[in-house]
Amino acid sequence: MIKEMVGAVLLPWQHDPTMDGDIVLDSRVRLARNIKQHLFPARASAEELQAVTAEVSKSLPQLDAACRCGFEYTALENLTRRERELAAAKRFISGAFVDEPENRGLAIREDGAAALMVNGADHLVIRTVGNGFALHKAAYDAFRIDDALEEKLDFAFHEDFGYLTSVPSLTGTGFSTGVTLHLPALAAMNRLRRITQDITKFGFVFGGLYSSRNMYVGNIFQISNQVMLGVTEKDIISRLEEIVTHVVKEERECRTLLLKNEPDTLHDRLMRSYGLLSQAWLVDYEEALSLLSDVQLAAALGYLSLRTHAYAALMSVSEPAYIHVAGGGVLDTEEKVRARILQHTLREYLL
């Protein structure tokens, strides 16, 4: 299952109904946990890391029963480097461990919305995701997994400081959460700086998910919590929901203004991007992100008729890791393979 999951264009959870799905792409939760009797992974011996993977893998039947769903576990060494790159692109694992798979493991739930990485920066990192604006679902899944594992594993916990983690800033709840948003209108109207200033006042971080040469690429941004110590998970989720709701409102207002003030210019730019994407012979990754941002906005504004999950599918197949696998050893350049695959996928998702 894991090999099929990392290579899939879309995961099962991406077909779930969404709230504000044209702007809010996904909601994610991460829980860092460590087992009390073992050193943190960075200081642990190979034998100790192997003991951790053995303990976690033994706890999976308990997890299956508690969550009423199936998890599959594999050692990262059992995946090829390309498969590990795909797993990192889908955010099942940290990209830092693509080249360091020894004594590390990965478990993925059958819907792809929950994953456990073993012996990354911490002994165990629980990652959950919900489609669109689904913070509560992602958090519920993460806490249910955490509770089930804690019945079998003795997590490192201090009465004064909370859960102990390898990164001091995560100590406390060990909980971090983020929401990914597509904000082309706010970017076009140069309102991102004010948004950033407002968000950081409340202990959250706002930044581009993809960036190059100090510029944001693709108009995709993430808002995530910065403070974990001294606040509850409930407080973090509540405040993040308020912030995201406000940002979504601002993005919709900017889209309305663009349509009112520059309708022809906007329509022309978006459809030019669609034309380029559908006809180009070579497309590099950064260009793909920019063109897909325009195509997504064109669909949201009604200029294009695309199936519901078109943007997610197109983003998935444009990833360098996916292109490397899809190329299958053919001598064509990455840019040429990407152009061909994007055009095939675009035709598949046009209505």
PEHU-V588156 format. One record per residue. RES is the residue in one letter. OMEGA is omega as a letter, one per 40 degrees, with the letter a starting at -180 (none if undefined). NEAR is the number of other ideal C-beta (glycine too) atoms within 10 Angstrom. D_FIRST is the distance of its C-alpha to the first C-alpha in Angstrom with 1 decimal. Layout:
res=RES omega=OMEGA near=NEAR d_first=D_FIRST
res=RES omega=OMEGA near=NEAR d_first=D_FIRST
This chain:
res=M omega=a near=13 d_first=0.0
res=I omega=a near=20 d_first=3.8
res=K omega=i near=15 d_first=5.6
res=E omega=a near=7 d_first=5.3
res=M omega=a near=22 d_first=6.0
res=V omega=a near=26 d_first=8.8
res=G omega=a near=16 d_first=10.1
res=A omega=i near=15 d_first=10.5
res=V omega=i near=17 d_first=14.2
res=L omega=i near=13 d_first=14.0
res=L omega=a near=19 d_first=11.7
res=P omega=a near=14 d_first=12.4
res=W omega=a near=20 d_first=14.9
res=Q omega=i near=22 d_first=16.9
res=H omega=i near=13 d_first=18.1
res=D omega=i near=14 d_first=19.8
res=P omega=a near=9 d_first=23.6
res=T omega=i near=20 d_first=25.3
res=M omega=a near=13 d_first=28.7
res=D omega=a near=16 d_first=30.5
res=G omega=i near=20 d_first=27.4
res=D omega=i near=18 d_first=29.6
res=I omega=a near=25 d_first=30.5
res=V omega=a near=24 d_first=28.1
res=L omega=i near=24 d_first=24.7
res=D omega=i near=23 d_first=22.7
res=S omega=a near=27 d_first=23.5
res=R omega=i near=22 d_first=22.0
res=V omega=i near=27 d_first=22.6
res=R omega=i near=20 d_first=22.3
res=L omega=i near=26 d_first=23.5
res=A omega=a near=23 d_first=24.5
res=R omega=i near=22 d_first=25.2
res=N omega=a near=24 d_first=26.6
res=I omega=a near=19 d_first=27.2
res=K omega=a near=11 d_first=31.0
res=Q omega=a near=11 d_first=31.8
res=H omega=i near=19 d_first=30.0
res=L omega=i near=15 d_first=31.2
res=F omega=a near=17 d_first=29.3
res=P omega=a near=21 d_first=26.8
res=A omega=a near=10 d_first=29.3
res=R omega=a near=9 d_first=31.9
res=A omega=i near=17 d_first=29.9
res=S omega=i near=11 d_first=30.1
res=A omega=i near=9 d_first=27.2
res=E omega=i near=8 d_first=27.8
res=E omega=i near=18 d_first=27.7
res=L omega=i near=20 d_first=24.5
res=Q omega=i near=15 d_first=23.0
res=A omega=i near=16 d_first=24.5
res=V omega=a near=24 d_first=22.8
res=T omega=i near=18 d_first=19.3
res=A omega=a near=12 d_first=20.2
res=E omega=a near=19 d_first=21.6
res=V omega=a near=24 d_first=18.7
res=S omega=i near=17 d_first=16.1
res=K omega=a near=12 d_first=18.6
res=S omega=a near=21 d_first=18.9
res=L omega=i near=18 d_first=15.3
res=P omega=i near=11 d_first=16.4
res=Q omega=a near=14 d_first=19.3
res=L omega=i near=24 d_first=17.2
res=D omega=a near=16 d_first=15.1
res=A omega=a near=10 d_first=18.5
res=A omega=a near=14 d_first=20.3
res=C omega=i near=16 d_first=17.9
res=R omega=i near=7 d_first=17.1
res=C omega=a near=14 d_first=13.4
res=G omega=i near=13 d_first=10.4
res=F omega=i near=21 d_first=9.3
res=E omega=a near=15 d_first=7.0
res=Y omega=i near=19 d_first=9.4
res=T omega=i near=16 d_first=10.0
res=A omega=i near=16 d_first=13.4
res=L omega=i near=23 d_first=13.9
res=E omega=a near=12 d_first=15.9
res=N omega=i near=13 d_first=12.9
res=L omega=i near=20 d_first=12.0
res=T omega=i near=12 d_first=14.7
res=R omega=i near=12 d_first=17.2
res=R omega=i near=15 d_first=16.2
res=E omega=i near=20 d_first=12.5
res=R omega=i near=24 d_first=14.2
res=E omega=i near=22 d_first=16.6
res=L omega=i near=25 d_first=14.1
res=A omega=i near=27 d_first=12.7
res=A omega=i near=18 d_first=16.4
res=A omega=i near=18 d_first=17.2
res=K omega=i near=21 d_first=14.8
res=R omega=i near=14 d_first=16.5
res=F omega=a near=23 d_first=13.7
res=I omega=i near=29 d_first=16.0
res=S omega=i near=16 d_first=19.7
res=G omega=a near=13 d_first=20.7
res=A omega=a near=10 d_first=23.2
res=F omega=i near=20 d_first=20.7
res=V omega=a near=20 d_first=19.2
res=D omega=a near=9 d_first=22.0
res=E omega=a near=13 d_first=22.1
res=P omega=a near=19 d_first=18.8
res=E omega=i near=12 d_first=20.8
res=N omega=i near=21 d_first=20.5
res=R omega=a near=21 d_first=18.0
res=G omega=a near=24 d_first=14.7
res=L omega=i near=25 d_first=11.9
res=A omega=a near=23 d_first=10.2
res=I omega=i near=26 d_first=8.5
res=R omega=a near=23 d_first=9.3
res=E omega=i near=14 d_first=7.6
res=D omega=i near=17 d_first=10.2
res=G omega=a near=20 d_first=9.9
res=A omega=i near=24 d_first=13.6
res=A omega=i near=25 d_first=13.6
res=A omega=i near=23 d_first=12.7
res=L omega=i near=28 d_first=14.7
res=M omega=a near=25 d_first=16.0
res=V omega=i near=25 d_first=17.9
res=N omega=i near=27 d_first=21.2
res=G omega=i near=22 d_first=21.6
res=A omega=i near=18 d_first=25.0
res=D omega=a near=25 d_first=24.7
res=H omega=a near=29 d_first=23.2
res=L omega=i near=27 d_first=20.7
res=V omega=i near=21 d_first=20.1
res=I omega=i near=24 d_first=18.6
res=R omega=i near=22 d_first=17.7
res=T omega=a near=27 d_first=17.6
res=V omega=i near=27 d_first=18.3
res=G omega=a near=24 d_first=20.0
res=N omega=i near=24 d_first=20.8
res=G omega=a near=21 d_first=24.5
res=F omega=a near=22 d_first=27.0
res=A omega=a near=25 d_first=25.0
res=L omega=a near=22 d_first=26.1
res=H omega=i near=13 d_first=26.6
res=K omega=a near=19 d_first=23.2
res=A omega=i near=26 d_first=21.5
res=A omega=i near=22 d_first=24.1
res=Y omega=i near=14 d_first=23.8
res=D omega=a near=24 d_first=20.0
res=A omega=a near=22 d_first=20.8
res=F omega=i near=16 d_first=23.8
res=R omega=i near=17 d_first=22.1
res=I omega=i near=25 d_first=19.5
res=D omega=a near=19 d_first=22.5
res=D omega=a near=12 d_first=24.6
res=A omega=a near=18 d_first=22.1
res=L omega=a near=23 d_first=21.6
res=E omega=i near=13 d_first=25.4
res=E omega=a near=10 d_first=26.1
res=K omega=a near=14 d_first=24.7
res=L omega=a near=20 d_first=25.3
res=D omega=a near=12 d_first=28.7
res=F omega=i near=16 d_first=28.4
res=A omega=a near=19 d_first=31.3
res=F omega=i near=14 d_first=33.6
res=H omega=a near=10 d_first=37.2
res=E omega=a near=5 d_first=39.5
res=D omega=a near=4 d_first=41.1
res=F omega=a near=13 d_first=38.3
res=G omega=a near=18 d_first=35.2
res=Y omega=a near=21 d_first=31.8
res=L omega=a near=20 d_first=32.3
res=T omega=a near=24 d_first=30.2
res=S omega=i near=17 d_first=30.5
res=V omega=a near=13 d_first=31.7
res=P omega=a near=11 d_first=34.9
res=S omega=i near=11 d_first=34.5
res=L omega=a near=21 d_first=31.4
res=T omega=a near=18 d_first=33.4
res=G omega=i near=20 d_first=34.1
res=T omega=a near=21 d_first=31.3
res=G omega=a near=26 d_first=28.7
res=F omega=i near=24 d_first=27.7
res=S omega=a near=22 d_first=27.3
res=T omega=a near=22 d_first=26.5
res=G omega=i near=24 d_first=26.8
res=V omega=a near=26 d_first=27.0
res=T omega=a near=18 d_first=26.4
res=L omega=i near=23 d_first=29.1
res=H omega=a near=25 d_first=30.4
res=L omega=a near=24 d_first=34.1
res=P omega=a near=22 d_first=35.8
res=A omega=i near=24 d_first=39.1
res=L omega=i near=23 d_first=39.7
res=A omega=a near=19 d_first=39.2
res=A omega=a near=18 d_first=41.5
res=M omega=i near=16 d_first=44.2
res=N omega=i near=9 d_first=44.0
res=R omega=a near=16 d_first=43.3
res=L omega=a near=18 d_first=40.5
res=R omega=i near=8 d_first=42.9
res=R omega=i near=11 d_first=44.3
res=I omega=a near=19 d_first=40.9
res=T omega=a near=16 d_first=40.0
res=Q omega=i near=10 d_first=43.2
res=D omega=a near=15 d_first=42.8
res=I omega=a near=21 d_first=39.3
res=T omega=i near=12 d_first=40.1
res=K omega=a near=8 d_first=43.0
res=F omega=i near=13 d_first=40.6
res=G omega=i near=13 d_first=38.6
res=F omega=a near=22 d_first=35.7
res=V omega=i near=15 d_first=34.7
res=F omega=a near=19 d_first=34.5
res=G omega=i near=13 d_first=33.3
res=G omega=i near=18 d_first=31.7
res=L omega=i near=17 d_first=28.0
res=Y omega=i near=16 d_first=28.9
res=S omega=i near=13 d_first=32.3
res=S omega=i near=11 d_first=34.4
res=R omega=i near=6 d_first=38.0
res=N omega=i near=6 d_first=38.5
res=M omega=i near=9 d_first=37.5
res=Y omega=a near=17 d_first=34.7
res=V omega=i near=18 d_first=32.6
res=G omega=i near=25 d_first=31.0
res=N omega=i near=25 d_first=32.7
res=I omega=a near=22 d_first=29.5
res=F omega=i near=24 d_first=30.4
res=Q omega=i near=16 d_first=29.1
res=I omega=a near=20 d_first=31.2
res=S omega=a near=18 d_first=30.3
res=N omega=a near=22 d_first=32.2
res=Q omega=a near=13 d_first=34.2
res=V omega=i near=16 d_first=35.8
res=M omega=a near=23 d_first=34.0
res=L omega=i near=12 d_first=36.9
res=G omega=i near=10 d_first=39.4
res=V omega=i near=15 d_first=37.4
res=T omega=i near=11 d_first=35.2
res=E omega=i near=20 d_first=31.7
res=K omega=i near=9 d_first=33.3
res=D omega=a near=13 d_first=36.0
res=I omega=a near=24 d_first=33.6
res=I omega=a near=19 d_first=31.6
res=S omega=a near=11 d_first=34.9
res=R omega=i near=15 d_first=36.4
res=L omega=i near=21 d_first=33.5
res=E omega=i near=15 d_first=33.4
res=E omega=a near=11 d_first=37.1
res=I omega=a near=18 d_first=36.7
res=V omega=i near=22 d_first=33.9
res=T omega=i near=13 d_first=35.9
res=H omega=a near=13 d_first=38.9
res=V omega=i near=22 d_first=37.1
res=V omega=i near=19 d_first=35.7
res=K omega=i near=12 d_first=39.3
res=E omega=i near=19 d_first=40.7
res=E omega=i near=25 d_first=38.3
res=R omega=i near=16 d_first=39.2
res=E omega=i near=14 d_first=42.9
res=C omega=i near=19 d_first=42.6
res=R omega=i near=22 d_first=41.0
res=T omega=i near=11 d_first=43.9
res=L omega=i near=13 d_first=46.4
res=L omega=i near=18 d_first=45.0
res=L omega=a near=13 d_first=45.1
res=K omega=a near=9 d_first=48.7
res=N omega=a near=10 d_first=50.1
res=E omega=a near=13 d_first=48.4
res=P omega=a near=11 d_first=46.9
res=D omega=i near=7 d_first=47.7
res=T omega=i near=10 d_first=46.7
res=L omega=a near=21 d_first=43.4
res=H omega=a near=14 d_first=42.7
res=D omega=a near=11 d_first=43.7
res=R omega=a near=15 d_first=41.6
res=L omega=a near=23 d_first=38.4
res=M omega=i near=15 d_first=38.9
res=R omega=i near=12 d_first=39.9
res=S omega=i near=20 d_first=36.5
res=Y omega=i near=20 d_first=34.8
res=G omega=i near=11 d_first=37.1
res=L omega=a near=16 d_first=36.3
res=L omega=a near=22 d_first=32.5
res=S omega=a near=15 d_first=32.8
res=Q omega=a near=9 d_first=35.2
res=A omega=i near=18 d_first=34.8
res=W omega=i near=9 d_first=34.3
res=L omega=i near=14 d_first=33.1
res=V omega=i near=24 d_first=31.2
res=D omega=a near=14 d_first=30.5
res=Y omega=a near=18 d_first=28.0
res=E omega=i near=15 d_first=30.8
res=E omega=i near=20 d_first=32.4
res=A omega=i near=26 d_first=29.2
res=L omega=a near=19 d_first=28.8
res=S omega=i near=18 d_first=32.5
res=L omega=a near=24 d_first=32.4
res=L omega=i near=25 d_first=29.4
res=S omega=i near=23 d_first=31.2
res=D omega=i near=23 d_first=34.1
res=V omega=i near=26 d_first=32.1
res=Q omega=i near=27 d_first=30.4
res=L omega=i near=24 d_first=33.9
res=A omega=i near=20 d_first=35.3
res=A omega=a near=22 d_first=32.9
res=A omega=a near=20 d_first=33.6
res=L omega=i near=17 d_first=37.4
res=G omega=i near=7 d_first=37.2
res=Y omega=i near=15 d_first=38.0
res=L omega=i near=20 d_first=34.8
res=S omega=a near=11 d_first=32.9
res=L omega=i near=19 d_first=29.2
res=R omega=a near=12 d_first=26.3
res=T omega=a near=15 d_first=25.1
res=H omega=a near=17 d_first=22.1
res=A omega=a near=21 d_first=23.7
res=Y omega=i near=22 d_first=24.4
res=A omega=a near=19 d_first=20.9
res=A omega=a near=20 d_first=19.6
res=L omega=i near=23 d_first=22.5
res=M omega=a near=22 d_first=22.1
res=S omega=a near=20 d_first=18.5
res=V omega=i near=19 d_first=19.5
res=S omega=a near=24 d_first=22.6
res=E omega=i near=19 d_first=20.9
res=P omega=a near=14 d_first=22.1
res=A omega=i near=22 d_first=18.7
res=Y omega=a near=24 d_first=17.5
res=I omega=a near=23 d_first=20.8
res=H omega=i near=16 d_first=20.6
res=V omega=a near=17 d_first=17.5
res=A omega=i near=17 d_first=18.8
res=G omega=i near=17 d_first=22.1
res=G omega=i near=8 d_first=20.9
res=G omega=i near=6 d_first=23.9
res=V omega=a near=9 d_first=26.4
res=L omega=i near=6 d_first=29.6
res=D omega=i near=14 d_first=29.7
res=T omega=i near=13 d_first=29.9
res=E omega=a near=16 d_first=27.2
res=E omega=a near=17 d_first=29.6
res=K omega=i near=17 d_first=30.0
res=V omega=a near=20 d_first=26.3
res=R omega=a near=26 d_first=25.7
res=A omega=a near=24 d_first=28.7
res=R omega=a near=18 d_first=27.5
res=I omega=i near=20 d_first=24.0
res=L omega=a near=23 d_first=25.5
res=Q omega=i near=16 d_first=28.0
res=H omega=a near=10 d_first=25.6
res=T omega=i near=18 d_first=23.5
res=L omega=i near=20 d_first=26.7
res=R omega=a near=9 d_first=28.1
res=E omega=a near=12 d_first=24.9
res=Y omega=i near=19 d_first=25.4
res=L omega=i near=13 d_first=29.2
res=L omega=none near=9 d_first=30.8
